[in-house]
């Protein structure tokens, strides 16, 4: 079975194109983050933008970067400390 070349992937309209969350990162944000964290977020975001679909352990599709990160936290794959977190930024 031949796979479709990457250049032939066509979205029929703008609404069928996968959406991704793009939170603006400032230089100070990057200085405060661990390199592994930045790498993880960039790679996940890029994969979602390219059309990769992630699923939770229960089989539910995860539609955006926030859902993927929350699932990783809930599954214990990555650590998150609410007490150290700042208030969420409204998008």
N, CA, C and O atoms as a Tinker XYZ file with bonds, in Angstrom:
   364  protein
     1  N      0.850000   -1.168000    0.000000    73     2
     2  CA     0.000000    0.000000    0.000000    64     1     3
     3  C      0.899000    1.235000    0.000000    63     2     4     5
     4  O      1.722000    1.414000    0.898000    81     3
     5  N      0.739000    2.066000   -0.992000    73     3     6
     6  CA     1.557000    3.277000   -1.106000    64     5     7
     7  C      0.974000    4.380000   -0.237000    63     6     8     9
     8  O     -0.239000    4.583000   -0.196000    81     7
     9  N      1.839000    5.072000    0.442000    73     7    10
    10  CA     1.355000    6.185000    1.260000    64     9    11
    11  C      1.298000    7.441000    0.415000    63    10    12    13
    12  O      2.032000    7.585000   -0.562000    81    11
    13  N      0.431000    8.331000    0.798000    73    11    14
    14  CA     0.255000    9.588000    0.078000    64    13    15
    15  C      1.427000   10.508000    0.381000    63    14    16    17
    16  O      1.758000   10.719000    1.547000    81    15
    17  N      2.067000   11.063000   -0.658000    73    15    18
    18  CA     3.161000   12.007000   -0.403000    64    17    19
    19  C      2.673000   13.200000    0.391000    63    18    20    21
    20  O      1.535000   13.645000    0.235000    81    19
    21  N      3.528000   13.702000    1.226000    73    19    22
    22  CA     3.161000   14.806000    2.103000    64    21    23
    23  C      2.629000   16.011000    1.347000    63    22    24    25
    24  O      1.715000   16.682000    1.827000    81    23
    25  N      3.181000   16.299000    0.176000    73    23    26
    26  CA     2.770000   17.470000   -0.586000    64    25    27
    27  C      1.353000   17.349000   -1.131000    63    26    28    29
    28  O      0.767000   18.352000   -1.536000    81    27
    29  N      0.785000   16.132000   -1.149000    73    27    30
    30  CA    -0.563000   15.947000   -1.661000    64    29    31
    31  C     -1.642000   16.111000   -0.596000    63    30    32    33
    32  O     -2.827000   16.038000   -0.920000    81    31
    33  N     -1.275000   16.328000    0.643000    73    31    34
    34  CA    -2.269000   16.532000    1.684000    64    33    35
    35  C     -2.967000   17.856000    1.435000    63    34    36    37
    36  O     -2.344000   18.917000    1.460000    81    35
    37  N     -4.275000   17.780000    1.195000    73    35    38
    38  CA    -5.032000   18.983000    0.855000    64    37    39
    39  C     -6.214000   19.100000    1.806000    63    38    40    41
    40  O     -6.940000   18.132000    2.031000    81    39
    41  N     -6.399000   20.286000    2.358000    73    39    42
    42  CA    -7.561000   20.560000    3.184000    64    41    43
    43  C     -8.610000   21.205000    2.295000    63    42    44    45
    44  O     -8.304000   22.126000    1.539000    81    43
    45  N     -9.847000   20.727000    2.381000    73    43    46
    46  CA   -10.888000   21.233000    1.493000    64    45    47
    47  C    -11.262000   22.670000    1.785000    63    46    48    49
    48  O    -11.601000   23.420000    0.870000    81    47
    49  N    -11.207000   23.059000    3.026000    73    47    50
    50  CA   -11.445000   24.459000    3.374000    64    49    51
    51  C    -10.723000   24.768000    4.674000    63    50    52    53
    52  O    -10.174000   23.876000    5.321000    81    51
    53  N    -10.730000   26.027000    5.045000    73    51    54
    54  CA    -9.980000   26.460000    6.231000    64    53    55
    55  C    -10.520000   25.826000    7.508000    63    54    56    57
    56  O     -9.756000   25.626000    8.452000    81    55
    57  N    -11.829000   25.497000    7.572000    73    55    58
    58  CA   -12.398000   24.917000    8.791000    64    57    59
    59  C    -12.003000   23.456000    8.974000    63    58    60    61
    60  O    -12.047000   22.952000   10.096000    81    59
    61  N    -11.618000   22.758000    7.898000    73    59    62
    62  CA   -11.220000   21.359000    8.044000    64    61    63
    63  C     -9.765000   21.224000    8.475000    63    62    64    65
    64  O     -9.322000   20.136000    8.841000    81    63
    65  N     -9.033000   22.311000    8.433000    73    63    66
    66  CA    -7.622000   22.305000    8.826000    64    65    67
    67  C     -7.512000   22.186000   10.348000    63    66    68    69
    68  O     -8.231000   22.884000   11.063000    81    67
    69  N     -6.637000   21.326000   10.861000    73    67    70
    70  CA    -6.494000   21.191000   12.319000    64    69    71
    71  C     -6.088000   22.514000   12.970000    63    70    72    73
    72  O     -5.237000   23.238000   12.453000    81    71
    73  N     -6.695000   22.810000   14.084000    73    71    74
    74  CA    -6.385000   24.036000   14.811000    64    73    75
    75  C     -5.426000   23.718000   15.949000    63    74    76    77
    76  O     -5.418000   22.603000   16.470000    81    75
    77  N     -4.644000   24.669000   16.320000    73    75    78
    78  CA    -3.730000   24.499000   17.442000    64    77    79
    79  C     -3.757000   25.750000   18.299000    63    78    80    81
    80  O     -4.050000   26.844000   17.819000    81    79
    81  N     -3.451000   25.575000   19.553000    73    79    82
    82  CA    -3.401000   26.708000   20.469000    64    81    83
    83  C     -2.048000   27.374000   20.319000    63    82    84    85
    84  O     -1.019000   26.699000   20.343000    81    83
    85  N     -2.035000   28.667000   20.166000    73    83    86
    86  CA    -0.773000   29.398000   20.059000    64    85    87
    87  C     -0.721000   30.438000   21.159000    63    86    88    89
    88  O     -1.200000   31.561000   21.004000    81    87
    89  N     -0.139000   30.046000   22.256000    73    87    90
    90  CA     0.020000   30.986000   23.365000    64    89    91
    91  C      1.288000   31.785000   23.124000    63    90    92    93
    92  O      2.345000   31.201000   22.884000    81    91
    93  N      1.205000   33.102000   23.182000    73    91    94
    94  CA     2.422000   33.887000   22.963000    64    93    95
    95  C      3.416000   33.677000   24.101000    63    94    96    97
    96  O      3.054000   33.759000   25.275000    81    95
    97  N      4.653000   33.410000   23.749000    73    95    98
    98  CA     5.705000   33.254000   24.742000    64    97    99
    99  C      6.651000   34.434000   24.630000    63    98   100   101
   100  O      7.116000   34.777000   23.543000    81    99
   101  N      6.924000   35.039000   25.752000    73    99   102
   102  CA     7.874000   36.145000   25.764000    64   101   103
   103  C      9.259000   35.598000   26.082000    63   102   104   105
   104  O      9.410000   34.445000   26.486000    81   103
   105  N     10.255000   36.433000   25.895000    73   103   106
   106  CA    11.628000   36.016000   26.201000    64   105   107
   107  C     11.763000   35.632000   27.674000    63   106   108   109
   108  O     12.450000   34.665000   28.005000    81   107
   109  N     11.107000   36.390000   28.560000    73   107   110
   110  CA    11.194000   36.060000   29.992000    64   109   111
   111  C     10.497000   34.734000   30.300000    63   110   112   113
   112  O     10.934000   33.994000   31.182000    81   111
   113  N      9.403000   34.428000   29.567000    73   111   114
   114  CA     8.748000   33.131000   29.745000    64   113   115
   115  C      9.719000   32.002000   29.414000    63   114   116   117
   116  O      9.825000   31.025000   30.155000    81   115
   117  N     10.422000   32.144000   28.302000    73   115   118
   118  CA    11.354000   31.105000   27.873000    64   117   119
   119  C     12.524000   30.961000   28.830000    63   118   120   121
   120  O     13.019000   29.856000   29.050000    81   119
   121  N     12.969000   32.075000   29.397000    73   119   122
   122  CA    14.086000   32.018000   30.344000    64   121   123
   123  C     13.695000   31.288000   31.621000    63   122   124   125
   124  O     14.538000   30.659000   32.262000    81   123
   125  N     12.407000   31.369000   31.999000    73   123   126
   126  CA    11.933000   30.734000   33.226000    64   125   127
   127  C     11.575000   29.265000   33.041000    63   126   128   129
   128  O     11.425000   28.543000   34.027000    81   127
   129  N     11.435000   28.806000   31.797000    73   127   130
   130  CA    11.016000   27.439000   31.536000    64   129   131
   131  C     12.213000   26.519000   31.349000    63   130   132   133
   132  O     13.276000   26.930000   30.884000    81   131
   133  N     12.010000   25.289000   31.718000    73   131   134
   134  CA    12.988000   24.242000   31.495000    64   133   135
   135  C     13.023000   23.930000   29.992000    63   134   136   137
   136  O     11.982000   23.950000   29.337000    81   135
   137  N     14.199000   23.647000   29.447000    73   135   138
   138  CA    14.319000   23.341000   28.020000    64   137   139
   139  C     13.470000   22.139000   27.618000    63   138   140   141
   140  O     12.916000   22.112000   26.519000    81   139
   141  N     13.365000   21.151000   28.493000    73   139   142
   142  CA    12.549000   19.977000   28.191000    64   141   143
   143  C     11.081000   20.350000   28.050000    63   142   144   145
   144  O     10.376000   19.799000   27.205000    81   143
   145  N     10.616000   21.289000   28.878000    73   143   146
   146  CA     9.226000   21.737000   28.809000    64   145   147
   147  C      8.962000   22.458000   27.496000    63   146   148   149
   148  O      7.958000   22.199000   26.832000    81   147
   149  N      9.853000   23.354000   27.124000    73   147   150
   150  CA     9.699000   24.085000   25.862000    64   149   151
   151  C      9.694000   23.102000   24.696000    63   150   152   153
   152  O      8.867000   23.219000   23.792000    81   151
   153  N     10.607000   22.140000   24.709000    73   151   154
   154  CA    10.678000   21.147000   23.637000    64   153   155
   155  C      9.376000   20.358000   23.543000    63   154   156   157
   156  O      8.846000   20.177000   22.447000    81   155
   157  N      8.857000   19.889000   24.668000    73   155   158
   158  CA     7.625000   19.111000   24.682000    64   157   159
   159  C      6.462000   19.902000   24.102000    63   158   160   161
   160  O      5.734000   19.395000   23.249000    81   159
   161  N      6.282000   21.131000   24.552000    73   159   162
   162  CA     5.162000   21.954000   24.084000    64   161   163
   163  C      5.295000   22.251000   22.592000    63   162   164   165
   164  O      4.309000   22.177000   21.858000    81   163
   165  N      6.491000   22.584000   22.140000    73   163   166
   166  CA     6.699000   22.887000   20.717000    64   165   167
   167  C      6.441000   21.655000   19.857000    63   166   168   169
   168  O      5.777000   21.752000   18.824000    81   167
   169  N      6.952000   20.506000   20.266000    73   167   170
   170  CA     6.764000   19.288000   19.480000    64   169   171
   171  C      5.300000   18.860000   19.435000    63   170   172   173
   172  O      4.801000   18.484000   18.374000    81   171
   173  N      4.607000   18.912000   20.568000    73   171   174
   174  CA     3.186000   18.560000   20.582000    64   173   175
   175  C      2.380000   19.513000   19.710000    63   174   176   177
   176  O      1.538000   19.079000   18.923000    81   175
   177  N      2.635000   20.799000   19.846000    73   175   178
   178  CA     1.917000   21.801000   19.069000    64   177   179
   179  C      2.151000   21.607000   17.575000    63   178   180   181
   180  O      1.212000   21.684000   16.782000    81   179
   181  N      3.396000   21.358000   17.193000    73   179   182
   182  CA     3.718000   21.154000   15.784000    64   181   183
   183  C      3.031000   19.905000   15.237000    63   182   184   185
   184  O      2.509000   19.919000   14.122000    81   183
   185  N      3.030000   18.839000   16.011000    73   183   186
   186  CA     2.384000   17.602000   15.565000    64   185   187
   187  C      0.884000   17.801000   15.381000    63   186   188   189
   188  O      0.314000   17.319000   14.402000    81   187
   189  N      0.245000   18.499000   16.298000    73   187   190
   190  CA    -1.189000   18.767000   16.186000    64   189   191
   191  C     -1.456000   19.613000   14.948000    63   190   192   193
   192  O     -2.416000   19.363000   14.219000    81   191
   193  N     -0.618000   20.607000   14.709000    73   191   194
   194  CA    -0.774000   21.471000   13.538000    64   193   195
   195  C     -0.658000   20.656000   12.245000    63   194   196   197
   196  O     -1.339000   20.949000   11.263000    81   195
   197  N      0.201000   19.639000   12.247000    73   195   198
   198  CA     0.387000   18.794000   11.070000    64   197   199
   199  C     -0.702000   17.744000   10.920000    63   198   200   201
   200  O     -0.720000   17.022000    9.923000    81   199
   201  N     -1.611000   17.641000   11.886000    73   199   202
   202  CA    -2.728000   16.716000   11.758000    64   201   203
   203  C     -2.649000   15.468000   12.602000    63   202   204   205
   204  O     -3.511000   14.598000   12.478000    81   203
   205  N     -1.644000   15.341000   13.463000    73   203   206
   206  CA    -1.545000   14.187000   14.352000    64   205   207
   207  C     -2.663000   14.282000   15.385000    63   206   208   209
   208  O     -2.901000   15.347000   15.954000    81   207
   209  N     -3.343000   13.171000   15.622000    73   207   210
   210  CA    -4.403000   13.135000   16.622000    64   209   211
   211  C     -3.913000   12.338000   17.821000    63   210   212   213
   212  O     -3.396000   11.231000   17.674000    81   211
   213  N     -4.079000   12.903000   18.997000    73   211   214
   214  CA    -3.728000   12.224000   20.239000    64   213   215
   215  C     -5.001000   11.747000   20.912000    63   214   216   217
   216  O     -6.065000   12.341000   20.734000    81   215
   217  N     -4.892000   10.668000   21.689000    73   215   218
   218  CA    -6.037000   10.103000   22.395000    64   217   219
   219  C     -5.684000    9.913000   23.862000    63   218   220   221
   220  O     -4.535000    9.638000   24.208000    81   219
   221  N     -6.697000   10.065000   24.724000    73   219   222
   222  CA    -6.496000    9.794000   26.144000    64   221   223
   223  C     -6.451000    8.279000   26.342000    63   222   224   225
   224  O     -6.755000    7.519000   25.423000    81   223
   225  N     -6.078000    7.852000   27.523000    73   223   226
   226  CA    -6.043000    6.419000   27.802000    64   225   227
   227  C     -7.420000    5.782000   27.689000    63   226   228   229
   228  O     -7.530000    4.579000   27.448000    81   227
   229  N     -8.478000    6.585000   27.862000    73   227   230
   230  CA    -9.841000    6.064000   27.741000    64   229   231
   231  C    -10.316000    6.021000   26.291000    63   230   232   233
   232  O    -11.427000    5.566000   26.017000    81   231
   233  N     -9.481000    6.492000   25.357000    73   231   234
   234  CA    -9.841000    6.440000   23.944000    64   233   235
   235  C    -10.477000    7.697000   23.391000    63   234   236   237
   236  O    -10.825000    7.748000   22.211000    81   235
   237  N    -10.634000    8.712000   24.223000    73   235   238
   238  CA   -11.228000    9.974000   23.762000    64   237   239
   239  C    -10.206000   10.764000   22.952000    63   238   240   241
   240  O     -9.052000   10.883000   23.364000    81   239
   241  N    -10.618000   11.311000   21.792000    73   239   242
   242  CA    -9.677000   12.145000   21.041000    64   241   243
   243  C     -9.398000   13.454000   21.775000    63   242   244   245
   244  O    -10.302000   14.052000   22.358000    81   243
   245  N     -8.164000   13.884000   21.743000    73   243   246
   246  CA    -7.755000   15.142000   22.370000    64   245   247
   247  C     -7.553000   16.145000   21.238000    63   246   248   249
   248  O     -6.691000   15.957000   20.380000    81   247
   249  N     -8.351000   17.210000   21.240000    73   247   250
   250  CA    -8.441000   18.082000   20.076000    64   249   251
   251  C     -7.481000   19.257000   20.049000    63   250   252   253
   252  O     -7.317000   19.883000   19.001000    81   251
   253  N     -6.847000   19.575000   21.158000    73   251   254
   254  CA    -5.937000   20.720000   21.142000    64   253   255
   255  C     -4.808000   20.502000   22.149000    63   254   256   257
   256  O     -4.817000   19.549000   22.928000    81   255
   257  N     -3.856000   21.399000   22.107000    73   255   258
   258  CA    -2.664000   21.272000   22.950000    64   257   259
   259  C     -3.015000   21.236000   24.433000    63   258   260   261
   260  O     -2.439000   20.450000   25.185000    81   259
   261  N     -3.950000   22.075000   24.860000    73   259   262
   262  CA    -4.328000   22.096000   26.276000    64   261   263
   263  C     -4.882000   20.749000   26.727000    63   262   264   265
   264  O     -4.549000   20.278000   27.815000    81   263
   265  N     -5.727000   20.120000   25.901000    73   263   266
   266  CA    -6.289000   18.822000   26.257000    64   265   267
   267  C     -5.195000   17.755000   26.339000    63   266   268   269
   268  O     -5.232000   16.898000   27.222000    81   267
   269  N     -4.231000   17.801000   25.432000    73   267   270
   270  CA    -3.129000   16.832000   25.453000    64   269   271
   271  C     -2.307000   16.996000   26.728000    63   270   272   273
   272  O     -2.002000   16.016000   27.407000    81   271
   273  N     -1.953000   18.232000   27.047000    73   271   274
   274  CA    -1.156000   18.475000   28.258000    64   273   275
   275  C     -1.921000   18.088000   29.516000    63   274   276   277
   276  O     -1.345000   17.492000   30.426000    81   275
   277  N     -3.218000   18.417000   29.584000    73   275   278
   278  CA    -4.026000   18.039000   30.747000    64   277   279
   279  C     -4.102000   16.522000   30.891000    63   278   280   281
   280  O     -4.037000   16.006000   32.007000    81   279
   281  N     -4.239000   15.804000   29.781000    73   279   282
   282  CA    -4.290000   14.341000   29.837000    64   281   283
   283  C     -2.967000   13.772000   30.341000    63   282   284   285
   284  O     -2.957000   12.818000   31.119000    81   283
   285  N     -1.859000   14.350000   29.902000    73   283   286
   286  CA    -0.554000   13.886000   30.382000    64   285   287
   287  C     -0.404000   14.112000   31.883000    63   286   288   289
   288  O      0.169000   13.279000   32.584000    81   287
   289  N     -0.913000   15.230000   32.371000    73   287   290
   290  CA    -0.865000   15.512000   33.812000    64   289   291
   291  C     -1.745000   14.519000   34.564000    63   290   292   293
   292  O     -1.315000   13.936000   35.559000    81   291
   293  N     -2.985000   14.322000   34.089000    73   291   294
   294  CA    -3.916000   13.418000   34.766000    64   293   295
   295  C     -3.414000   11.975000   34.760000    63   294   296   297
   296  O     -3.639000   11.236000   35.718000    81   295
   297  N     -2.739000   11.574000   33.688000    73   295   298
   298  CA    -2.211000   10.213000   33.599000    64   297   299
   299  C     -0.908000   10.038000   34.365000    63   298   300   301
   300  O     -0.373000    8.932000   34.437000    81   299
   301  N     -0.392000   11.125000   34.939000    73   299   302
   302  CA     0.833000   11.049000   35.713000    64   301   303
   303  C      2.098000   10.996000   34.874000    63   302   304   305
   304  O      3.174000   10.688000   35.387000    81   303
   305  N      1.975000   11.296000   33.580000    73   303   306
   306  CA     3.149000   11.256000   32.704000    64   305   307
   307  C      4.046000   12.470000   32.895000    63   306   308   309
   308  O      5.262000   12.380000   32.723000    81   307
   309  N      3.453000   13.603000   33.250000    73   307   310
   310  CA     4.237000   14.801000   33.546000    64   309   311
   311  C      3.736000   15.372000   34.862000    63   310   312   313
   312  O      2.566000   15.210000   35.211000    81   311
   313  N      4.608000   16.031000   35.581000    73   311   314
   314  CA     4.253000   16.596000   36.883000    64   313   315
   315  C      3.813000   18.040000   36.714000    63   314   316   317
   316  O      4.342000   18.773000   35.879000    81   315
   317  N      2.842000   18.433000   37.516000    73   315   318
   318  CA     2.349000   19.804000   37.499000    64   317   319
   319  C      1.996000   20.173000   38.925000    63   318   320   321
   320  O      1.285000   19.432000   39.604000    81   319
   321  N      2.482000   21.301000   39.376000    73   319   322
   322  CA     2.236000   21.753000   40.742000    64   321   323
   323  C      1.337000   22.977000   40.712000    63   322   324   325
   324  O      1.790000   24.070000   40.373000    81   323
   325  N      0.058000   22.804000   41.064000    73   323   326
   326  CA    -0.907000   23.909000   41.060000    64   325   327
   327  C     -0.489000   25.044000   41.976000    63   326   328   329
   328  O     -0.764000   26.208000   41.684000    81   327
   329  N      0.166000   24.725000   43.068000    73   327   330
   330  CA     0.540000   25.762000   44.024000    64   329   331
   331  C      1.587000   26.707000   43.447000    63   330   332   333
   332  O      1.651000   27.872000   43.840000    81   331
   333  N      2.403000   26.221000   42.526000    73   331   334
   334  CA     3.436000   27.047000   41.910000    64   333   335
   335  C      2.916000   27.798000   40.678000    63   334   336   337
   336  O      3.576000   28.710000   40.180000    81   335
   337  N      1.738000   27.413000   40.191000    73   335   338
   338  CA     1.215000   27.988000   38.949000    64   337   339
   339  C      0.623000   29.370000   39.177000    63   338   340   341
   340  O      0.081000   29.678000   40.238000    81   339
   341  N      0.746000   30.188000   38.143000    73   339   342
   342  CA     0.111000   31.498000   38.163000    64   341   343
   343  C     -1.315000   31.345000   37.664000    63   342   344   345
   344  O     -1.701000   30.280000   37.182000    81   343
   345  N     -2.094000   32.409000   37.779000    73   343   346
   346  CA    -3.452000   32.385000   37.251000    64   345   347
   347  C     -3.404000   32.136000   35.747000    63   346   348   349
   348  O     -2.482000   32.600000   35.076000    81   347
   349  N     -4.397000   31.400000   35.202000    73   347   350
   350  CA    -4.403000   31.151000   33.764000    64   349   351
   351  C     -4.552000   32.455000   32.977000    63   350   352   353
   352  O     -5.237000   33.383000   33.405000    81   351
   353  N     -3.905000   32.500000   31.837000    73   351   354
   354  CA    -4.005000   33.661000   30.957000    64   353   355
   355  C     -5.201000   33.459000   30.039000    63   354   356   357
   356  O     -5.323000   32.419000   29.393000    81   355
   357  N     -6.074000   34.442000   29.981000    73   355   358
   358  CA    -7.249000   34.342000   29.109000    64   357   359
   359  C     -6.817000   34.421000   27.652000    63   358   360   361
   360  O     -5.976000   35.241000   27.283000    81   359
   361  N     -7.403000   33.557000   26.830000    73   359   362
   362  CA    -7.083000   33.565000   25.391000    64   361   363
   363  C     -8.242000   34.145000   24.635000    63   362   364
   364  O     -8.190000   34.248000   23.409000    81   363
